[in-house]
Amino acid sequence: MAQTYLTSPDPNKLFIKENTRERIDHDQLFKKLIKTFFKEFLEAFFPNIYHQIDFTKVTYLSEEVFTNSYDGDKKVLDLVVEVKWRETDALVIVHIEPQSYYQSDFNKRMFEYFSLLYNKVKKPIIPIAIFSYNAAWDKNEFTMKFSDIEVLRFNYLTLHLRKKNWREFLQQDNAAAAALISKMGYAEHERIYVKLEFFKIIARQKLDREKTK
């Protein structure tokens, strides 16, 4: 939902006007947010991975368009980051795929992305899916079976924002978490409080103009 911030005669107040008519590409906004605050995103939501990464070596790979050789379908991976693993100094790939709408075969899509990306980079890959819609989706794997014979099991990490309690992130002073609390689970009467807490966290961060935008 788009927002317009209006000044007030009282310097201690800020009015927020919501524009419900403007359509927003949420996946692109997620991509831009996580690219800007990649380190903070992992710290808030995937701390085990965060502590294993050497952030002095982070490379954002350009968007790659992959064409499926079977059906000719073209696929663009949302965010692909090359990082260094602390324990081994090996380069690994973090692939983050935001999903703002329900897709019944999303697990298959994640496997296809993984396969295409691995064939391209030949490096270990950590696949992460971010779900920001209301529909229930509990799958985090893709399997291939023939009768009772399982020949493939592919797993990926997930972040279900609607299942998160926004209040648990208020004390983190984390810009990525602050920006995403509006997509977490909260009651309708808490809506204005969510917005106010977001502004408080951002004010404490003292970010530069570009990051604040």
Backbone as a chain_set.jsonl record, in Angstrom:
{"seq": "MAQTYLTSPDPNKLFIKENTRERIDHDQLFKKLIKTFFKEFLEAFFPNIYHQIDFTKVTYLSEEVFTNSYDGDKKVLDLVVEVKWRETDALVIVHIEPQSYYQSDFNKRMFEYFSLLYNKVKKPIIPIAIFSYNAAWDKNEFTMKFSDIEVLRFNYLTLHLRKKNWREFLQQDNAAAAALISKMGYAEHERIYVKLEFFKIIARQKLDREKTK", "coords": {"N": [[0.843, -1.189, 0.0], [0.685, 2.143, -0.946], [2.099, 5.131, 0.488], [1.794, 8.496, 1.623], [3.619, 11.031, 3.143], [2.8, 13.582, 5.238], [3.423, 16.876, 6.343], [2.995, 18.557, 9.54], [1.516, 21.246, 11.425], [2.353, 21.004, 14.013], [5.499, 20.206, 15.063], [6.102, 17.805, 16.258], [4.468, 15.871, 15.303], [3.391, 13.607, 12.763], [1.62, 13.088, 9.857], [0.094, 10.39, 8.135], [-0.865, 9.484, 5.003], [-2.647, 7.13, 3.197], [-2.484, 5.691, 0.021], [-4.551, 3.86, -1.759], [-4.971, 3.236, -4.384], [-2.773, 3.094, -5.993], [-0.768, 0.746, -7.628], [1.612, -1.629, -6.532], [4.746, -3.118, -7.065], [5.493, -5.566, -5.238], [7.404, -7.627, -5.028], [9.66, -6.582, -6.316], [10.199, -4.432, -4.626], [10.835, -5.8, -2.281], [13.148, -7.081, -3.151], [14.867, -4.882, -3.613], [14.996, -3.82, -1.033], [16.189, -5.942, 0.471], [18.599, -6.213, -0.852], [19.769, -3.777, -0.235], [19.905, -3.949, 2.549], [21.177, -6.419, 3.162], [22.907, -7.761, 4.997], [21.711, -7.053, 7.438], [19.198, -8.207, 7.087], [19.721, -11.013, 7.113], [20.751, -11.182, 9.688], [18.512, -10.617, 11.275], [16.556, -12.562, 10.565], [17.72, -14.994, 9.81], [19.793, -15.956, 11.703], [21.678, -18.025, 12.147], [22.885, -18.441, 9.671], [23.843, -15.869, 9.257], [25.917, -15.601, 11.196], [27.826, -17.217, 10.104], [28.881, -16.041, 7.895], [31.333, -14.138, 6.202], [31.279, -10.858, 5.943], [32.913, -9.089, 4.674], [33.384, -9.833, 2.178], [31.268, -9.644, -0.139], [29.333, -10.09, -2.932], [27.098, -8.903, -5.252], [25.437, -10.572, -7.648], [24.719, -10.038, -11.079], [21.423, -9.822, -12.516], [20.295, -12.795, -13.904], [19.007, -14.238, -16.797], [17.462, -17.193, -17.299], [16.894, -19.802, -19.563], [14.697, -22.414, -19.802], [15.592, -25.489, -21.023], [13.805, -27.426, -21.69], [11.106, -26.515, -21.928], [11.377, -23.959, -22.871], [10.767, -21.839, -21.269], [11.391, -18.738, -19.758], [13.3, -17.618, -17.009], [13.894, -15.435, -14.287], [16.071, -14.904, -11.708], [15.514, -13.537, -8.509], [17.257, -12.372, -6.4], [20.636, -12.787, -6.094], [23.444, -13.583, -4.333], [26.893, -13.602, -3.777], [28.94, -14.886, -1.276], [31.408, -15.192, 1.393], [32.137, -18.067, 3.231], [32.706, -18.373, 6.643], [34.022, -20.524, 8.089], [35.386, -22.108, 6.222], [36.335, -20.419, 4.256], [35.33, -20.671, 1.774], [33.594, -19.785, -1.248], [30.167, -19.152, -1.403], [26.77, -19.251, -2.559], [23.981, -17.209, -1.98], [20.669, -17.411, -2.569], [17.835, -15.542, -2.838], [14.383, -15.477, -2.883], [11.678, -13.569, -3.124], [8.158, -13.88, -2.58], [5.061, -12.774, -3.301], [2.531, -13.668, -3.795], [0.225, -16.449, -3.938], [1.323, -19.553, -5.218], [0.85, -22.588, -6.586], [2.749, -24.47, -7.46], [5.158, -23.623, -6.43], [7.273, -24.781, -4.998], [8.404, -26.524, -6.848], [9.279, -24.644, -8.669], [11.306, -23.377, -7.173], [13.145, -25.446, -7.041], [13.806, -25.681, -9.756], [15.01, -23.193, -10.174], [17.205, -23.488, -8.477], [18.602, -25.594, -9.729], [19.199, -24.484, -12.263], [20.758, -22.31, -11.483], [22.891, -23.545, -10.125], [24.104, -24.982, -12.181], [25.134, -22.872, -13.506], [26.911, -21.443, -11.75], [28.34, -23.328, -10.277], [28.786, -23.604, -7.495], [28.277, -24.017, -3.901], [24.887, -23.547, -2.802], [22.593, -21.563, -0.992], [19.294, -21.627, -0.765], [16.587, -19.398, -0.312], [13.261, -18.651, 0.466], [10.86, -16.078, 0.62], [7.795, -15.483, 1.978], [5.034, -13.38, 1.692], [2.299, -13.2, 1.697], [-1.176, -13.876, 2.596], [-2.253, -16.447, 2.333], [-2.093, -19.852, 3.39], [0.925, -21.648, 3.431], [2.977, -24.221, 3.713], [5.003, -25.697, 2.68], [8.377, -26.647, 2.11], [9.977, -28.009, 0.45], [10.862, -29.981, -2.431], [9.975, -32.935, -3.969], [10.671, -35.953, -5.775], [9.085, -38.78, -6.835], [8.599, -42.264, -7.572], [6.147, -44.433, -7.463], [6.789, -46.107, -4.546], [9.353, -45.28, -4.481], [11.715, -42.946, -3.787], [13.457, -40.551, -5.499], [14.471, -38.036, -5.429], [14.994, -35.313, -3.236], [14.599, -32.077, -2.443], [15.375, -29.306, -0.48], [14.533, -26.071, 0.837], [15.117, -22.947, 2.538], [12.734, -21.061, 4.444], [10.856, -18.049, 4.979], [8.137, -17.025, 6.591], [6.407, -14.334, 6.678], [3.867, -13.512, 7.618], [3.451, -15.187, 9.723], [5.015, -14.283, 11.691], [5.448, -12.475, 14.749], [5.135, -9.12, 15.04], [5.896, -7.582, 17.222], [8.049, -8.828, 18.38], [10.282, -7.899, 17.121], [10.832, -5.31, 17.716], [12.825, -4.331, 19.404], [15.207, -4.743, 18.163], [16.476, -2.866, 16.572], [16.915, -2.983, 13.812], [17.109, -2.334, 10.478], [16.112, -3.787, 8.264], [14.322, -5.621, 9.449], [12.57, -3.764, 10.572], [11.406, -2.613, 8.299], [9.933, -4.723, 7.39], [8.023, -5.386, 9.268], [5.48, -4.507, 8.776], [4.406, -6.406, 7.158], [3.996, -8.532, 8.719], [2.209, -10.604, 11.147], [-0.499, -8.962, 12.553], [-3.109, -7.371, 14.441], [-5.981, -5.571, 13.163], [-6.514, -3.242, 14.629], [-4.014, -2.633, 15.512], [-2.637, -1.478, 13.515], [-1.851, 1.29, 13.111], [-0.032, 1.53, 15.167], [1.972, -0.188, 14.387], [3.043, 1.205, 12.215], [3.993, 3.512, 13.521], [5.938, 2.436, 15.239], [7.712, 1.514, 13.346], [8.728, 3.943, 12.293], [10.02, 4.886, 14.569], [12.104, 3.02, 14.937], [13.565, 3.402, 12.563], [14.325, 6.054, 12.924], [16.09, 5.798, 15.065], [18.102, 4.443, 13.816], [19.507, 6.233, 12.224], [20.038, 6.489, 9.419], [21.515, 7.079, 6.149], [20.359, 9.35, 3.546], [19.67, 7.945, 1.161], [19.389, 5.228, 1.943], [17.362, 5.511, 3.79], [15.266, 6.275, 2.13]], "CA": [[0.0, 0.0, 0.0], [1.499, 3.345, -1.04], [1.878, 6.076, 1.555], [2.289, 9.849, 1.469], [3.89, 11.568, 4.464], [2.43, 14.985, 5.246], [3.897, 17.63, 7.5], [1.956, 19.044, 10.425], [1.924, 22.451, 12.146], [3.045, 20.552, 15.213], [6.702, 19.501, 14.601], [6.201, 16.493, 16.903], [3.475, 14.978, 14.724], [3.519, 13.268, 11.353], [0.405, 12.479, 9.341], [0.333, 9.394, 7.097], [-1.994, 9.292, 4.105], [-2.455, 5.924, 2.408], [-3.062, 5.709, -1.316], [-4.881, 2.459, -2.057], [-5.179, 3.045, -5.81], [-1.509, 2.851, -6.669], [-0.326, -0.636, -7.602], [3.006, -1.722, -6.137], [5.433, -4.374, -7.346], [6.053, -5.903, -3.936], [8.598, -8.45, -5.164], [10.785, -5.699, -6.626], [10.516, -3.678, -3.41], [11.53, -6.735, -1.397], [14.481, -7.274, -3.708], [15.659, -3.682, -3.364], [15.194, -3.728, 0.412], [17.139, -6.95, 0.944], [19.907, -5.888, -1.431], [20.303, -2.647, 0.528], [20.146, -4.365, 3.937], [21.388, -7.868, 3.109], [23.492, -8.201, 6.263], [20.695, -6.887, 8.479], [18.14, -9.179, 6.834], [20.154, -12.312, 7.628], [20.892, -11.077, 11.142], [17.19, -10.617, 11.903], [15.695, -13.706, 10.26], [18.503, -16.224, 9.648], [21.024, -15.687, 12.475], [22.672, -19.093, 11.991], [23.622, -18.142, 8.445], [24.512, -14.579, 9.475], [27.151, -15.777, 11.961], [28.781, -18.01, 9.33], [29.288, -15.311, 6.695], [32.306, -13.049, 6.274], [30.631, -9.804, 5.16], [33.896, -8.276, 3.953], [33.397, -10.338, 0.805], [29.89, -9.809, -0.597], [29.198, -9.682, -4.331], [25.751, -9.058, -5.797], [25.535, -10.994, -9.037], [23.722, -9.408, -11.941], [20.274, -10.668, -12.818], [20.513, -13.728, -14.992], [17.801, -14.799, -17.407], [17.706, -18.583, -17.655], [15.876, -20.4, -20.416], [14.55, -23.846, -19.587], [15.815, -26.173, -22.297], [12.697, -28.348, -21.962], [9.89, -25.853, -22.393], [11.681, -22.625, -23.372], [10.304, -20.838, -20.314], [12.47, -17.894, -19.264], [13.205, -17.37, -15.572], [14.833, -14.466, -13.754], [16.22, -15.06, -10.265], [15.346, -12.219, -7.917], [18.446, -11.835, -5.748], [21.7, -13.78, -5.996], [24.567, -12.944, -3.66], [28.054, -14.451, -3.506], [29.533, -14.526, 0.009], [32.461, -16.089, 1.858], [31.797, -18.843, 4.425], [33.773, -18.141, 7.606], [34.757, -21.71, 8.527], [36.204, -22.7, 5.166], [36.734, -19.393, 3.283], [34.78, -21.018, 0.466], [32.552, -18.912, -1.764], [28.855, -19.785, -1.528], [25.74, -18.401, -3.151], [22.699, -17.075, -1.294], [19.616, -17.05, -3.519], [16.637, -15.124, -2.103], [13.244, -15.358, -3.798], [10.44, -13.071, -2.512], [6.919, -14.342, -3.226], [3.964, -11.989, -2.734], [1.238, -14.264, -4.153], [0.204, -17.905, -3.851], [1.63, -20.303, -6.431], [0.738, -23.981, -6.143], [3.949, -25.241, -7.782], [6.316, -22.8, -6.086], [8.396, -25.638, -4.591], [9.029, -26.969, -8.092], [9.967, -23.479, -9.222], [12.538, -23.181, -6.418], [14.089, -26.474, -7.474], [14.272, -25.327, -11.09], [15.952, -22.089, -10.001], [18.423, -24.045, -7.878], [19.305, -26.375, -10.747], [19.736, -23.569, -13.274], [21.813, -21.496, -10.88], [24.058, -24.375, -9.835], [24.761, -25.259, -13.464], [25.802, -21.64, -13.925], [27.975, -20.983, -10.858], [29.103, -24.469, -9.746], [29.143, -23.337, -6.108], [27.181, -24.327, -2.968], [23.808, -22.558, -2.841], [21.616, -21.516, 0.094], [18.063, -21.044, -1.317], [15.677, -18.847, 0.689], [12.012, -18.11, -0.06], [10.167, -15.17, 1.543], [6.367, -15.417, 1.679], [4.442, -12.193, 2.317], [0.855, -13.174, 1.472], [-1.955, -14.451, 3.695], [-2.601, -17.856, 2.142], [-1.219, -20.801, 4.085], [1.863, -22.396, 2.591], [3.903, -24.814, 4.669], [5.97, -26.547, 2.002], [9.727, -26.124, 1.945], [10.745, -29.026, -0.251], [10.353, -30.552, -3.669], [10.375, -34.333, -4.051], [10.316, -36.695, -6.984], [8.887, -40.175, -6.446], [7.986, -43.216, -8.476], [5.554, -45.401, -6.549], [7.367, -45.907, -3.224], [10.778, -45.001, -4.66], [12.033, -41.526, -3.8], [14.715, -40.351, -6.217], [14.965, -36.671, -5.233], [14.407, -34.477, -2.186], [15.243, -30.765, -2.437], [14.853, -28.439, 0.58], [14.954, -24.668, 0.847], [14.75, -22.221, 3.747], [11.573, -20.201, 4.232], [10.478, -17.008, 5.93], [6.709, -16.728, 6.475], [6.274, -13.08, 7.416], [2.566, -13.435, 8.286], [3.496, -16.01, 10.928], [5.879, -13.622, 12.662], [4.855, -11.458, 15.619], [5.898, -7.908, 14.798], [6.411, -7.026, 18.474], [9.307, -9.481, 18.721], [11.387, -7.278, 16.394], [10.88, -3.882, 18.012], [14.035, -3.951, 20.132], [16.402, -5.152, 17.428], [17.09, -1.741, 15.853], [17.351, -3.575, 12.56], [16.351, -1.649, 9.43], [15.4, -4.764, 7.441], [13.185, -6.094, 10.237], [11.626, -2.655, 10.713], [10.68, -2.433, 7.047], [9.091, -5.887, 7.116], [7.012, -5.648, 10.294], [4.145, -4.219, 8.245], [3.925, -7.606, 6.474], [3.872, -9.594, 9.721], [0.877, -10.758, 11.71], [-0.957, -7.998, 13.547], [-4.543, -7.097, 14.38], [-6.284, -4.334, 12.441], [-6.412, -2.08, 15.519], [-2.591, -2.366, 15.764], [-2.056, -0.981, 12.266], [-1.17, 2.574, 13.282], [1.103, 1.321, 16.069], [3.027, -0.799, 13.57], [3.67, 2.288, 11.454], [4.722, 4.383, 14.438], [7.131, 1.727, 15.698], [8.638, 1.514, 12.218], [9.412, 5.234, 12.24], [10.906, 4.982, 15.729], [13.299, 2.222, 14.67], [14.328, 4.063, 11.503], [14.924, 7.261, 13.504], [17.232, 5.375, 15.887], [19.159, 3.933, 12.94], [20.258, 7.367, 11.662], [20.505, 6.07, 8.105], [21.688, 8.164, 5.187], [19.13, 9.673, 2.81], [19.344, 6.925, 0.173], [18.91, 4.051, 2.639], [16.064, 5.86, 4.388], [14.289, 6.215, 1.042]], "C": [[0.88, 1.241, 0.0], [1.128, 4.322, 0.058], [2.432, 7.443, 1.173], [2.448, 10.445, 2.855], [3.694, 13.082, 4.424], [2.948, 15.668, 6.503], [2.714, 18.163, 8.29], [2.423, 20.348, 11.067], [2.663, 22.122, 13.437], [4.265, 19.736, 14.791], [6.86, 18.113, 15.202], [5.226, 15.476, 16.321], [3.742, 14.771, 13.236], [2.245, 12.575, 10.918], [0.763, 11.549, 8.19], [-0.941, 9.226, 6.294], [-1.718, 8.089, 3.227], [-3.176, 6.049, 1.076], [-3.314, 4.272, -1.752], [-5.01, 2.201, -3.555], [-3.883, 2.683, -6.534], [-1.074, 1.403, -6.516], [1.177, -0.683, -7.339], [3.549, -3.09, -6.512], [6.175, -4.781, -6.081], [7.331, -6.72, -4.059], [9.824, -7.6, -5.469], [11.193, -4.864, -5.418], [11.261, -4.551, -2.405], [12.972, -6.91, -1.867], [15.378, -6.076, -3.396], [15.977, -3.527, -1.88], [16.284, -4.684, 0.88], [18.525, -6.709, 0.362], [20.565, -4.749, -0.66], [20.695, -3.063, 1.93], [20.325, -5.882, 4.015], [21.908, -8.411, 4.438], [22.449, -8.145, 7.378], [19.553, -7.894, 8.322], [18.511, -10.549, 7.398], [20.28, -12.286, 9.148], [19.544, -11.211, 11.839], [16.466, -11.943, 11.745], [16.426, -15.043, 10.094], [19.841, -16.074, 10.38], [22.082, -16.768, 12.333], [23.524, -18.88, 10.745], [24.443, -16.866, 8.621], [25.866, -14.761, 10.171], [28.204, -16.576, 11.196], [29.342, -17.267, 8.118], [30.306, -14.227, 7.026], [31.805, -11.934, 5.364], [31.618, -8.831, 4.524], [33.979, -8.7, 2.49], [31.968, -10.653, 0.383], [29.783, -9.264, -2.018], [27.781, -9.957, -4.806], [25.874, -9.384, -7.279], [24.417, -10.364, -9.857], [22.591, -10.374, -12.216], [20.574, -11.533, -14.041], [19.164, -14.241, -15.497], [18.135, -16.205, -17.875], [16.55, -19.09, -18.521], [15.853, -21.902, -20.201], [14.643, -24.567, -20.935], [14.657, -27.099, -22.674], [11.488, -27.634, -22.551], [10.127, -24.43, -22.894], [11.256, -21.505, -22.451], [11.485, -20.058, -19.756], [12.238, -17.552, -17.793], [14.279, -16.384, -15.148], [14.886, -14.642, -12.248], [16.245, -13.688, -9.617], [16.624, -11.649, -7.319], [19.454, -12.955, -5.532], [22.945, -13.085, -5.453], [25.672, -13.964, -3.423], [28.734, -13.972, -2.229], [30.625, -15.533, 0.362], [32.034, -16.739, 3.167], [32.965, -18.793, 5.4], [34.644, -19.375, 7.858], [35.739, -22.222, 7.476], [36.773, -21.694, 4.184], [36.23, -19.708, 1.876], [33.718, -19.999, 0.052], [31.253, -19.701, -1.919], [27.869, -18.759, -2.061], [24.498, -18.399, -2.267], [21.679, -16.59, -2.323], [18.342, -16.763, -2.733], [15.521, -14.835, -3.093], [12.014, -14.871, -3.049], [9.221, -13.542, -3.302], [5.739, -13.656, -2.562], [2.588, -12.541, -3.078], [1.359, -15.783, -4.13], [0.478, -18.536, -5.21], [1.734, -21.769, -6.056], [1.997, -24.798, -6.411], [5.228, -24.473, -7.444], [7.515, -23.653, -5.691], [9.138, -26.188, -5.815], [9.835, -25.835, -8.714], [11.285, -23.225, -8.504], [13.588, -24.213, -6.812], [14.653, -26.146, -8.858], [15.284, -24.189, -11.022], [17.285, -22.6, -9.468], [19.255, -24.774, -8.936], [19.95, -25.475, -11.79], [20.906, -22.762, -12.726], [23.069, -22.315, -10.618], [24.818, -24.706, -11.121], [25.554, -24.054, -13.959], [27.028, -21.337, -13.073], [28.866, -22.097, -10.327], [29.62, -24.216, -8.336], [27.991, -23.764, -5.2], [26.17, -23.194, -2.929], [22.92, -22.702, -1.611], [20.354, -20.859, -0.466], [17.107, -20.616, -0.197], [14.441, -18.281, -0.013], [11.349, -17.259, 1.018], [8.713, -15.069, 1.113], [5.747, -14.25, 2.434], [2.94, -12.103, 2.112], [0.147, -13.962, 2.576], [-2.212, -15.94, 3.559], [-1.596, -18.772, 2.833], [-0.331, -21.524, 3.075], [2.948, -22.933, 3.505], [4.967, -25.682, 4.009], [7.337, -25.856, 1.907], [10.614, -27.148, 1.234], [10.054, -29.439, -1.542], [10.872, -31.976, -3.759], [9.942, -34.927, -5.38], [10.259, -38.176, -6.606], [8.291, -40.975, -7.587], [7.477, -44.376, -7.626], [6.124, -45.149, -5.152], [8.864, -45.62, -3.286], [10.993, -43.488, -4.742], [13.402, -41.327, -4.436], [15.294, -38.954, -5.998], [14.236, -36.013, -4.077], [15.224, -33.193, -2.107], [14.578, -29.884, -1.385], [15.357, -27.014, 0.425], [14.462, -24.018, 2.14], [13.581, -21.295, 3.44], [11.44, -19.163, 5.348], [9.024, -16.662, 5.667], [6.435, -15.469, 7.309], [4.961, -13.001, 8.186], [2.528, -14.243, 9.577], [4.358, -15.384, 12.021], [5.085, -12.599, 13.477], [5.703, -10.197, 15.546], [6.519, -7.333, 16.069], [7.762, -7.638, 18.868], [10.516, -8.802, 18.077], [11.586, -5.804, 16.75], [12.182, -3.444, 18.668], [15.318, -4.279, 19.377], [17.154, -3.99, 16.789], [17.692, -2.229, 14.543], [16.487, -3.009, 11.434], [15.555, -2.623, 8.572], [14.165, -5.282, 8.165], [12.127, -5.007, 10.372], [10.776, -2.493, 9.464], [9.69, -3.561, 6.793], [8.026, -6.145, 8.18], [5.597, -5.371, 9.787], [3.563, -5.412, 7.484], [3.737, -8.772, 7.442], [2.447, -9.639, 10.273], [0.58, -9.717, 12.764], [-2.456, -7.769, 13.352], [-4.784, -5.744, 13.709], [-6.134, -3.11, 13.344], [-4.95, -1.737, 15.853], [-1.904, -1.689, 14.581], [-1.266, 0.309, 12.458], [0.042, 2.439, 14.191], [2.278, 0.688, 15.331], [3.778, 0.287, 12.809], [4.514, 3.188, 12.358], [6.005, 3.718, 14.923], [8.175, 1.648, 14.585], [9.426, 2.819, 12.176], [10.37, 5.416, 13.413], [12.215, 4.237, 15.477], [14.177, 2.9, 13.631], [15.01, 5.326, 12.045], [16.153, 6.908, 14.344], [18.4, 4.907, 15.028], [20.057, 5.038, 12.388], [20.888, 6.992, 10.322], [20.725, 7.276, 7.192], [20.421, 8.299, 4.355], [18.708, 8.544, 1.867], [18.787, 5.68, 0.842], [17.549, 4.307, 3.286], [14.96, 5.792, 3.331], [13.939, 4.782, 0.71]], "O": [[1.743, 1.378, 0.867], [-0.016, 4.349, 0.512], [3.438, 7.528, 0.469], [1.524, 10.38, 3.666], [4.358, 13.777, 3.654], [2.911, 15.097, 7.593], [1.588, 18.218, 7.796], [3.627, 20.539, 11.238], [3.509, 22.895, 13.888], [4.097, 18.664, 14.209], [7.666, 17.319, 14.715], [5.162, 14.34, 16.792], [4.255, 15.656, 12.551], [1.829, 11.59, 11.528], [1.624, 11.867, 7.369], [-1.982, 8.864, 6.842], [-0.673, 8.022, 2.58], [-4.334, 6.462, 1.017], [-2.372, 3.55, -2.078], [-5.148, 1.047, -3.961], [-3.914, 2.033, -7.579], [-1.016, 0.885, -5.401], [1.928, 0.135, -7.87], [2.887, -4.106, -6.3], [7.326, -4.399, -5.869], [8.256, -6.527, -3.27], [10.907, -7.86, -4.945], [12.379, -4.612, -5.202], [12.203, -4.097, -1.755], [13.902, -6.888, -1.06], [16.518, -6.245, -2.964], [17.09, -3.15, -1.513], [17.199, -4.284, 1.6], [19.527, -6.979, 1.025], [21.779, -4.754, -0.456], [21.704, -2.593, 2.456], [19.695, -6.546, 4.838], [21.4, -9.412, 4.944], [22.324, -9.082, 8.166], [19.007, -8.377, 9.315], [17.704, -11.176, 8.084], [19.949, -13.265, 9.817], [19.449, -11.853, 12.885], [15.824, -12.409, 12.686], [15.816, -16.104, 10.224], [20.897, -16.065, 9.748], [23.274, -16.465, 12.393], [24.733, -19.11, 10.761], [25.593, -16.792, 8.189], [26.853, -14.14, 9.775], [29.365, -16.607, 11.605], [30.184, -17.803, 7.397], [30.157, -13.493, 8.003], [31.895, -12.049, 4.142], [31.206, -7.853, 3.902], [34.575, -8.005, 1.667], [31.505, -11.785, 0.527], [30.109, -8.104, -2.268], [27.315, -11.096, -4.772], [26.357, -8.569, -8.066], [23.301, -10.185, -9.368], [22.768, -11.591, -12.158], [21.045, -11.046, -15.069], [18.299, -14.628, -14.712], [18.989, -16.392, -18.742], [15.382, -18.83, -18.234], [16.861, -22.583, -20.393], [13.877, -24.292, -21.859], [14.536, -27.509, -23.828], [10.914, -28.081, -23.544], [9.18, -23.758, -23.302], [11.371, -20.333, -22.811], [12.474, -20.652, -19.327], [11.119, -17.236, -17.387], [15.427, -16.474, -15.583], [13.859, -14.542, -11.576], [16.912, -12.777, -10.106], [17.038, -10.551, -7.692], [19.16, -13.948, -4.868], [23.436, -12.12, -6.04], [25.417, -15.061, -2.927], [29.069, -12.794, -2.104], [30.756, -16.579, -0.274], [31.619, -16.053, 4.101], [34.091, -19.131, 5.035], [35.871, -19.279, 7.841], [36.812, -22.717, 7.821], [37.608, -22.055, 3.355], [36.656, -19.084, 0.904], [33.033, -19.423, 0.898], [31.244, -20.787, -2.498], [28.114, -17.554, -2.014], [24.018, -19.455, -1.855], [21.81, -15.498, -2.876], [17.827, -17.641, -2.04], [15.69, -14.047, -4.024], [11.352, -15.673, -2.391], [9.247, -13.597, -4.531], [5.44, -13.919, -1.397], [1.577, -11.951, -2.697], [2.449, -16.335, -4.283], [-0.067, -18.105, -6.226], [2.616, -22.151, -5.287], [2.289, -25.732, -5.663], [6.257, -24.652, -8.096], [8.653, -23.303, -6.005], [10.364, -26.299, -5.803], [10.936, -26.047, -9.222], [12.281, -22.892, -9.146], [14.774, -23.898, -6.906], [15.848, -26.316, -9.097], [16.297, -24.211, -11.722], [18.351, -22.203, -9.938], [20.469, -24.586, -9.019], [21.107, -25.675, -12.159], [21.911, -22.556, -13.406], [24.182, -21.845, -10.857], [26.049, -24.704, -11.132], [26.511, -24.189, -14.722], [28.084, -21.008, -13.614], [30.017, -21.851, -9.965], [30.754, -24.57, -8.014], [26.852, -23.867, -5.657], [26.537, -22.022, -3.01], [22.54, -23.81, -1.231], [20.335, -19.64, -0.631], [16.852, -21.373, 0.74], [14.562, -17.521, -0.974], [11.281, -17.657, 2.181], [8.424, -14.618, 0.004], [5.903, -14.129, 3.649], [2.355, -11.042, 2.329], [0.79, -14.629, 3.386], [-2.373, -16.632, 4.565], [-0.397, -18.493, 2.853], [-0.783, -21.949, 2.012], [3.759, -22.163, 4.019], [5.751, -26.333, 4.7], [7.432, -24.654, 1.66], [11.834, -27.152, 1.395], [8.847, -29.272, -1.717], [12.076, -32.207, -3.64], [8.99, -34.474, -6.015], [11.236, -38.751, -6.126], [7.583, -40.448, -8.445], [8.255, -45.192, -7.132], [5.949, -44.051, -4.622], [9.562, -45.703, -2.275], [10.505, -42.835, -5.664], [14.396, -41.877, -3.961], [16.452, -38.698, -6.331], [13.018, -36.133, -3.947], [16.401, -33.219, -1.747], [13.357, -29.726, -1.39], [16.466, -26.782, -0.056], [13.506, -24.488, 2.756], [13.447, -20.803, 2.32], [11.854, -19.38, 6.487], [8.703, -16.07, 4.636], [6.254, -15.558, 8.523], [4.936, -12.476, 9.299], [1.672, -14.012, 10.43], [4.422, -15.893, 13.139], [4.175, -11.947, 12.966], [6.867, -10.208, 15.949], [7.554, -6.668, 16.006], [8.528, -7.023, 19.61], [11.654, -9.095, 18.443], [12.419, -5.128, 16.146], [12.598, -2.297, 18.503], [16.41, -4.103, 19.917], [18.344, -4.112, 16.495], [18.838, -1.92, 14.216], [15.269, -3.186, 11.437], [14.427, -2.314, 8.188], [13.088, -5.375, 7.576], [10.93, -5.285, 10.297], [9.57, -2.264, 9.553], [8.716, -3.38, 6.062], [7.2, -7.043, 8.009], [4.629, -5.93, 10.302], [2.367, -5.436, 7.193], [3.364, -9.87, 7.031], [1.598, -8.823, 9.914], [1.305, -9.593, 13.75], [-2.995, -7.947, 12.26], [-3.903, -4.884, 13.69], [-5.682, -2.058, 12.891], [-4.677, -0.675, 16.413], [-0.718, -1.367, 14.65], [-0.123, 0.404, 12.009], [1.033, 3.148, 14.016], [3.437, 0.991, 15.616], [5.009, 0.285, 12.767], [5.624, 3.575, 11.993], [7.047, 4.368, 15.008], [9.377, 1.707, 14.848], [10.649, 2.805, 12.041], [11.422, 6.037, 13.261], [13.297, 4.749, 15.765], [15.395, 2.969, 13.794], [16.142, 5.632, 11.668], [17.143, 7.639, 14.334], [19.553, 4.964, 15.455], [21.235, 4.805, 12.115], [22.09, 7.15, 10.112], [20.187, 8.356, 7.434], [19.519, 7.467, 4.444], [17.524, 8.221, 1.78], [17.802, 5.12, 0.36], [16.694, 3.422, 3.322], [13.859, 5.312, 3.602], [13.129, 4.536, -0.184]]}, "num_chains": 1, "name": "protein.A"}
